């Protein structure tokens, strides 16, 4: 039986690795997700077979309850709320590891004749730290994304020294736990510090930087699961946690590069504090407004169109009407594609998910590195709800808080139309220079409503 269990774990691990590999390509992502889910099912069944229980009723009841809750929220959650749901997933993943570590500690510290060895204690302490930080940090990220607390950075004097002091206190207390394994006071201090560190690490982070935070917290949840695997002596949990942790760190580095930030800023907290102070002095931007009819005429006369989606598209739920716009353009033999910035939206891949939901072909979603050289040869760029990721100040203004951030070269197209509810600033808190460019036109109003009218005008033309 033991050999069969290990073979099942090996098969599950291979499915996890294959699934993550397939997630790297949009067209294969669903298959990769399914393979990973099958791997997890195999791992769960194999783990259940290793447990010596008289009855599995309690476990299956919990599976049914958890599955029902997951199914309910999966079917009810709006696509605009996916980032908040991912934050919750990360948080509960950290909480699970946190709870398992404490359960193992209390069980072994109170049992007669059972000792906590160095490896077990180390795994428990690491799991408490990472799990606690992941849980409270993810809850803060959820509250920021959901608007329950301010999305702006929350800072105070001495914040970094306090974080460092808490980390040192955690290390010192961990040593005391090793010296006094059964002392509940010391383990209580570790719990309190880990939960507090999660809060203090995320509150200084602004809403514009949430894609990086979510990918980092996802990595933390994987590392917490890996530590839990050592606690439970479960090989497949170690492998799965390592995969999530490593892929999350890689994704975090990609996000940091896309925002011209360093991973050190993220790990130390206070990431994105520039958003709170980044203003721009200078003459007011004079914009040129365009109406629905004129917009439809520009689309009708273009030979190539690039759409740049942003969080505003998610808020307006405009992805389906954009597909209708694409269909009208393709009837006219217009080359119609989407330019995707890595940090557009509130989580990695947010725009890809929304556009895929609208049944837009994956091969039309082009990443920034592959599409940027095509902007100068594009007749019309249509920006829907994106702001900072197309702001030329990132290239031209050294005083700008986003200076150096890689952006989509939308300003280099022949004509740019920006669909925007108002002249409000993006999360970076600065004016967008693009709006005042001579080739830029502003289409004001709710994106879904205005694009619907544009589509209607184009239908009338045909």
C-alpha positions in Angstrom: 0.0 0.0 0.0 2.8 2.4 0.9 4.4 2.0 -2.5 1.1 2.5 -4.3 0.5 5.7 -2.3 4.0 7.1 -3.2 3.3 6.2 -6.9 0.0 8.1 -6.7 1.8 11.1 -5.2 4.4 10.9 -8.0 1.6 10.9 -10.7 -0.1 13.8 -8.9 3.2 15.8 -8.9 3.7 15.1 -12.6 0.2 16.4 -13.3 0.9 19.5 -11.2 4.1 20.3 -13.1 2.4 19.6 -16.5 -0.5 21.7 -15.5 1.6 24.7 -14.6 3.6 24.3 -17.8 0.4 24.5 -19.8 -0.8 27.6 -17.9 2.0 29.4 -19.5 0.1 29.5 -22.8 -3.4 31.0 -22.9 -4.8 28.5 -25.3 -3.7 25.6 -23.2 -4.6 27.2 -19.8 -7.9 25.4 -19.3 -6.4 22.0 -20.0 -3.6 22.8 -17.6 -6.0 23.8 -14.9 -8.0 20.5 -15.5 -4.8 18.4 -15.3 -3.8 20.1 -12.0 -7.3 19.5 -10.6 -7.1 15.8 -11.5 -3.7 15.7 -9.8 -5.1 17.2 -6.7 -8.0 14.7 -6.7 -5.5 11.8 -6.9 -3.4 13.3 -4.1 -6.5 13.7 -1.8 -7.6 10.2 -2.4 -4.1 8.8 -1.8 -3.9 10.8 1.4 -7.2 9.6 2.7 -6.1 6.0 2.1 -3.1 6.6 4.5 -5.3 7.7 7.4 -6.4 5.1 9.8 -9.9 6.1 10.6 -12.9 4.1 11.6 -15.1 6.4 9.7 -14.6 8.9 6.8 -18.0 10.6 7.4 -16.6 13.7 9.0 -14.0 14.2 6.2 -16.6 13.8 3.4 -19.1 16.1 5.2 -16.3 18.7 5.3 -15.5 18.1 1.6 -19.2 18.6 0.7 -19.6 21.7 2.8 -16.4 23.2 1.4 -17.2 22.2 -2.2 -20.7 23.7 -1.9 -19.3 27.0 -0.6 -16.7 27.1 -3.4 -19.3 26.2 -6.1 -21.7 28.9 -4.8 -19.1 31.7 -4.9 -17.6 30.5 -8.2 -21.0 30.8 -9.9 -22.1 34.0 -8.2 -18.9 36.1 -8.2 -18.8 38.8 -10.8 -15.7 38.9 -13.1 -14.8 42.3 -11.7 -14.5 40.6 -8.3 -12.1 37.9 -9.3 -9.0 39.7 -7.8 -10.8 39.9 -4.5 -11.6 36.2 -4.7 -8.0 35.3 -5.5 -6.9 37.4 -2.5 -9.3 35.3 -0.3 -8.0 32.1 -1.8 -4.5 33.1 -0.9 -5.6 34.1 2.6 -7.4 30.8 3.3 -4.5 28.8 1.9 -2.2 30.5 4.4 -4.8 30.1 7.2 -5.0 26.3 6.5 -1.2 25.9 6.8 -1.3 28.1 9.9 -4.0 26.0 11.5 -2.3 22.7 10.6 1.0 23.8 12.1 -0.7 24.9 15.4 -2.8 21.7 15.5 0.3 19.6 15.2 2.1 21.6 17.8 -0.7 21.5 20.4 -1.2 17.8 19.7 2.4 16.8 20.1 3.3 19.2 23.0 0.4 17.8 25.1 0.8 14.1 24.2 2.6 11.9 26.6 5.8 10.3 25.2 5.7 12.4 22.0 8.6 14.8 21.5 8.9 17.7 19.1 12.2 17.3 17.2 14.1 20.1 15.6 12.9 19.5 12.1 9.3 19.4 13.2 9.6 22.5 15.3 11.3 24.4 12.5 8.6 23.4 10.1 5.9 24.5 12.5 7.6 27.9 13.2 8.1 28.6 9.5 4.5 27.6 8.7 3.2 29.8 11.5 5.2 32.8 10.2 4.4 32.4 6.5 0.8 31.2 7.1 0.0 34.1 9.5 1.5 36.7 7.2 -0.3 35.3 4.2 -3.6 35.2 6.0 -3.7 38.7 7.4 -1.9 40.2 4.4 -4.4 38.7 2.0 -7.3 39.9 4.1 -5.9 43.5 3.9 -5.4 43.1 0.2 -9.0 41.9 -0.1 -10.3 44.8 1.9 -8.3 47.3 -0.2 -9.5 45.8 -3.5 -13.1 45.6 -2.3 -13.0 49.3 -1.2 -13.7 48.4 2.5 -10.5 50.3 3.4 -8.6 53.0 1.5 -6.7 51.7 -1.5 -4.1 54.4 -0.9 -0.9 53.5 1.0 -1.3 53.7 4.8 2.1 54.7 6.3 3.4 56.0 9.6 6.8 57.1 10.9 9.1 54.2 11.9 7.1 51.6 9.9 10.1 49.8 8.5 12.1 49.7 11.8 9.0 48.4 13.5 8.7 45.6 10.9 12.4 44.7 11.4 12.0 44.8 15.2 9.0 42.4 14.9 11.0 40.1 12.7 13.9 40.0 15.2 11.4 39.4 18.0 10.0 36.5 16.0 13.5 34.9 15.6 14.3 35.4 19.3 11.0 33.9 20.4 11.5 31.0 18.0 14.8 30.2 19.8 12.9 30.3 23.1 10.3 27.8 21.7 13.2 25.5 20.8 14.5 25.8 24.4 11.0 25.4 25.9 8.9 23.4 23.3 5.9 23.1 25.6 5.6 26.8 26.6 2.3 28.0 25.1 3.2 31.7 25.9 6.1 31.7 23.4 4.0 30.0 20.7 1.3 32.6 21.4 3.8 35.4 20.8 4.8 33.9 17.5 1.1 33.8 16.5 0.6 37.4 17.3 3.8 38.6 15.6 3.1 36.7 12.4 -0.5 38.0 12.1 0.7 41.6 12.9 3.5 41.4 10.3 1.0 40.5 7.6 -1.1 43.6 8.3 1.9 45.9 8.5 3.5 44.5 5.4 0.4 45.1 3.1 -1.2 48.3 4.5 1.6 50.6 3.0 0.9 49.2 -0.5 -1.3 51.2 -2.9 -4.1 49.8 -5.0 -2.1 50.2 -8.3 0.4 47.7 -7.0 -2.1 45.0 -6.1 -1.1 42.7 -9.1 2.4 42.3 -7.5 1.0 41.9 -4.0 -1.4 39.1 -5.1 1.3 37.2 -6.9 3.6 37.5 -3.9 1.0 36.4 -1.4 0.2 33.5 -3.7 3.9 32.6 -3.5 3.7 32.9 0.3 0.7 30.5 0.4 2.7 28.0 -1.5 5.7 28.2 0.8 3.3 27.8 3.8 1.9 24.7 2.2 5.4 23.3 1.6 6.3 23.9 5.3 3.1 22.1 6.2 4.2 19.2 4.0 7.2 18.8 6.2 5.1 18.9 9.4 2.8 16.1 8.1 5.6 14.3 6.3 3.5 14.5 3.1 5.7 14.4 -0.1 3.0 15.6 -2.5 2.2 18.6 -0.3 5.9 19.6 -0.3 6.0 19.3 -4.1 2.8 21.2 -4.6 3.8 24.0 -2.2 7.2 24.3 -3.8 5.7 24.6 -7.2 3.2 27.3 -6.1 5.9 29.2 -4.1 8.5 29.1 -7.0 6.0 30.0 -9.7 4.6 32.8 -7.5 8.0 34.3 -7.0 8.8 34.1 -10.7 5.5 35.8 -11.5 6.2 38.5 -8.8 9.5 39.3 -10.5 7.8 39.6 -13.8 5.2 42.0 -12.3 8.0 44.0 -10.6 9.8 44.3 -13.9 6.6 45.4 -15.6 6.2 48.2 -13.0 9.9 49.1 -12.8 10.0 48.1 -9.1 12.4 45.8 -7.2 11.4 42.7 -5.3 13.2 44.1 -2.3 10.6 46.9 -2.1 7.9 44.3 -1.9 9.5 42.2 0.7 10.3 45.1 3.0 6.7 46.5 2.6 5.9 50.1 1.7 5.8 49.1 -1.9 4.2 51.7 -4.1 4.3 54.5 -1.6 5.0 56.9 -4.5 1.4 56.7 -5.5 0.4 58.7 -2.5 2.7 61.6 -3.3 3.1 61.5 -7.1 1.7 64.7 -8.4 2.7 66.6 -11.5 3.0 70.3 -11.8 2.6 71.9 -15.2 0.1 73.4 -17.5 -3.4 71.9 -17.6 -4.0 69.3 -20.2 -6.3 70.4 -23.0 -8.2 67.4 -24.4 -10.2 67.0 -27.7 -13.5 65.2 -27.2 -15.1 63.0 -29.8 -18.7 61.8 -30.2 -20.1 58.3 -30.9 -20.8 59.0 -34.6 -17.2 60.3 -35.3 -15.8 57.3 -33.4 -17.8 54.9 -35.5 -16.5 56.6 -38.7 -12.9 56.3 -37.5 -13.3 52.6 -36.9 -15.1 52.2 -40.2 -12.1 53.8 -42.0 -9.3 52.0 -40.2 -7.3 49.1 -41.6 -5.8 48.1 -38.2 -7.1 48.5 -34.6 -5.4 47.8 -31.3 -7.6 47.7 -28.1 -5.8 48.4 -24.8 -8.1 47.2 -22.0 -7.8 48.2 -18.4 -9.6 48.0 -15.1 -12.2 50.5 -16.3 -13.3 47.9 -18.8 -13.8 45.4 -15.9 -15.8 47.9 -13.9 -18.1 48.8 -16.9 -18.4 45.1 -17.8 -17.7 46.2 -21.4 -15.8 43.1 -22.6 -18.9 41.6 -24.3 -19.8 44.7 -26.3 -16.1 45.0 -27.3 -16.4 41.6 -28.8 -19.4 42.9 -30.8 -17.2 45.9 -31.9 -14.5 43.4 -33.0 -17.0 41.4 -35.0 -18.1 44.6 -36.8 -14.5 45.5 -37.6 -13.7 42.0 -38.8 -16.7 42.1 -41.2 -14.9 45.1 -42.7 -11.6 43.1 -43.0 -10.0 45.3 -40.3 -7.1 43.8 -38.4 -8.4 43.8 -34.8 -6.2 42.8 -31.8 -5.7 43.5 -28.1 -2.5 44.8 -26.5 -2.2 43.4 -22.9 0.0 45.1 -20.3 1.2 42.6 -17.6 -0.2 44.7 -14.7 -3.4 46.0 -16.3 -6.2 45.4 -13.9 -5.9 44.2 -10.3 -4.2 40.9 -10.7 -1.9 39.1 -13.1 -3.9 38.0 -16.2 -7.0 40.0 -15.2 -7.6 41.3 -18.7 -7.0 37.9 -20.3 -9.7 36.3 -18.1 -12.3 39.0 -18.9 -11.7 38.9 -22.6 -11.7 35.1 -22.6 -15.0 35.2 -20.8 -16.4 37.2 -23.7 -15.2 34.4 -26.1 -12.5 36.5 -27.7 -9.9 34.2 -29.3 -6.7 33.8 -27.3 -4.5 34.5 -30.4 -5.8 38.0 -30.5 -4.4 38.8 -27.0 -0.9 40.0 -27.5 1.5 40.7 -24.7 3.3 44.1 -24.4 6.8 42.9 -25.5 5.3 41.4 -28.7 2.9 44.2 -29.6 4.8 47.5 -28.7 6.6 47.7 -32.1 3.3 47.5 -33.9 1.8 50.7 -32.5 3.5 53.1 -35.0 2.0 51.2 -37.9 -1.5 51.0 -36.3 -4.3 53.3 -37.7 -6.4 53.3 -34.5 -5.7 52.5 -30.8 -8.8 52.2 -28.6 -8.0 52.5 -24.9 -10.8 51.2 -22.7 -10.3 51.9 -19.0 -6.5 51.9 -19.0 -4.5 54.8 -17.7 -1.1 54.5 -16.1 0.0 51.7 -18.4 -0.3 54.0 -21.5 1.0 57.2 -19.8 4.0 58.6 -21.8 5.3 60.2 -18.6 6.8 56.9 -17.8 9.2 57.6 -20.7 9.4 61.4 -20.8 9.2 62.7 -17.2 12.0 61.8 -14.8 10.0 63.4 -12.0 7.0 61.2 -12.5 6.4 58.4 -9.9 5.9 56.0 -12.8 9.1 57.0 -14.7 10.9 54.0 -16.0 7.8 51.7 -15.9 7.4 49.8 -19.2 4.3 51.0 -20.9 2.3 50.2 -24.1 3.4 52.6 -26.8 -0.2 53.7 -27.6 0.8 57.3 -28.1 2.8 56.4 -31.2 -0.3 55.2 -33.2 -1.8 57.4 -35.9 -5.0 58.0 -33.9 -5.8 57.2 -30.2 -9.4 57.1 -28.8 -9.7 56.9 -25.0 -13.0 55.6 -23.6 -13.2 57.1 -20.2 -15.9 58.0 -17.7 -14.3 61.3 -16.7 -10.9 63.0 -16.5 -10.1 61.2 -13.2 -6.5 60.2 -12.6 -5.3 56.6 -12.4 -4.1 54.8 -9.3 -0.7 56.5 -9.7 -2.5 59.8 -8.9 -1.0 61.7 -11.8 -2.3 63.3 -15.0 -2.0 61.2 -18.2 0.1 63.2 -20.7 -1.4 61.1 -23.5 -4.8 62.8 -23.1 -3.4 66.1 -24.4 -1.5 64.7 -27.4 -2.6 65.9 -30.8 -3.5 62.4 -32.0 -5.6 61.6 -28.9 -9.4 61.9 -28.7 -11.5 61.4 -25.6 -14.8 59.4 -25.8 -16.4 60.3 -22.4 -19.1 58.2 -20.8 -19.7 54.7 -19.5 -17.6 52.3 -21.6 -20.4 49.7 -22.1 -23.0 52.3 -23.1 -20.8 54.4 -25.4 -19.3 51.3 -27.2 -22.8 49.9 -27.6 -23.7 53.1 -29.4 -20.6 52.9 -31.6 -21.5 49.4 -32.6 -25.0 50.5 -33.4 -23.7 53.3 -35.6 -21.4 50.9 -37.4 -24.3 48.5 -38.0 -26.2 51.3 -39.6 -23.3 52.1 -41.9 -23.1 48.6 -43.3 
